[in-house]
């Protein structure tokens, strides 16, 4: 029997296009955040980059608009419910829809294993309670717009315990805070939960767990790290861009509830 190509199938360039899509990226001024904002905007999305400090988001948006990309800034402090409500309302007012959300913002009050327990409490206010509140509200906006994509940015350290040998020969790098591991591990399973709990709403939930991004770390750390990676390098600023565009676009329309480890094969 002859196979007939359905008329609704798209060209691969159309599948990856984000033209006409409105996507929020929290923490868009951070190291990975800027890569994500750039990649989505390069795929023709309208990107809203957010920060607790509006001036930081404005600086990021200005930088990318200078490259001809459609990036605008909004303020949100996800630890404050009123701030999350204001963001949601402003998106409705300005755009009338939301097609995607990259859950990338994070707070790092704890600086090591022995940090005061009050700092763990502070971390959870932002990275757990506040994040879930923001995630639910952005999900409802996307569902009300007809569906779309939620991308949660976790870490490979939410999947594995710390490899302390990476820090041998460094100073002040091996005292790792427990909230980072707790938050990222929880986010990976929360992603699966959200995929199941929002069935029937045409909203997809996927998680990316990146490895280390090169950011001019001490040479000894980079050497320790890279010798464990089959690709013999840390992540660069382009590595996450294509993956985020895949998950945000129609090219990833049947990927849902997944956690993708992006570590260059380090944990293969």
ABEGO torsion letter per residue (X at the ends): XBBBBBAABBBAAAAABABGBBBBBBGAABAAAAAAAAAAAAAGBBBBBBBABAAAAAAAAAAAAAAGBBBBBBBBBAABAAAAAAAAAAAAAAAGBBABBBBABBBBABAEAABBAAAAAAAAAAAAAAAAAAAAAAAAAAAAAGEEBBBBBBBAAAABBBBAAAABGBBGAABBBAAAAAAAAAAAAAAAAAAAAABGAGBBBBBBBBBBBBAGBBAAAAAAAAAABAAGBBBBAAAAAAAAAAAABAAAAABBGBBBBBAGGAAX
